[in-house]
Amino acid sequence: MNRFIEIINNEFLVRKQKLEQELEETLNERDTQVEGRVDKTMELVDKIARVTKGHEIFTTYLNNNQENN
């Protein structure tokens, strides 16, 4: 079970890092219209927030579950 939990935690971290990299590339992009970059930036920030919140919820669940065992 511990290995599975580590895989899930690593998946959260990798997804967040990919999204942060894409965000950085979007912010530095100069060939795209401003409105397109703004929309993509907002979308990426929303995705990062969801992954971060999901990881927090998963960690809280694990902590609560360990305390009850």
N, C-alpha and C positions, 0 to 999 in steps of 0.2 A: 504493500500500500504506500509506503514512503516514496518509493521510486515513482509511482503514478502521480503523487502529489507534487513531487519535484518537476516532473514533466509538465504538469499544468502550470506551475509557477514560472517555469522557463518559457513556456508558450506565451504567457501574459507579457513577460519582459521582452521577448523577441518581437512580438506584434507591436508593442509600444515603441521600441527602437526603430522598427521599419517605418512606422507612421511619423516619428520625429524626424527621421532622415528625409522622408518625402516632404514634410513641412519645411524643413530647412532649404531643400532644393526649390520648392515653390516660392519661398520668400526671396530667394536669390535670383529667380528667373526674371529675365528682362525682355524676352521675346513675346510674351503673352500680354494681352490687354489687362489693365488694372482690374476691371470688374471680374474677369475670369480668375485672376489670382486671388482676389478677395473671396470669391465664392469657394474656391478650392481650399484656401486657408481656413475658412470657417468650418468647412466640412471635415478637414483633417483635425482641427482642434476638437471638434465634437467627437470624432472617433477616438482620439487620444483620451479624452475625458471618460468615455464609456469603458475603454479598456482599463484605465486606471481605477475607476470605480468598481468594475468587475473584479479586479485583483484585490482591492480592499475588502469587498464583500466576501470573496473566497477565503481570504486570510482570516477575517473575523469569524466566519463559519468554522474554519479549522480550529481556531483558538477556543471558541465556545464548545466545540465538540470534544476537544482534548480535556477541557476543564470538567466536563460532565462524565468523563470516563475514569 
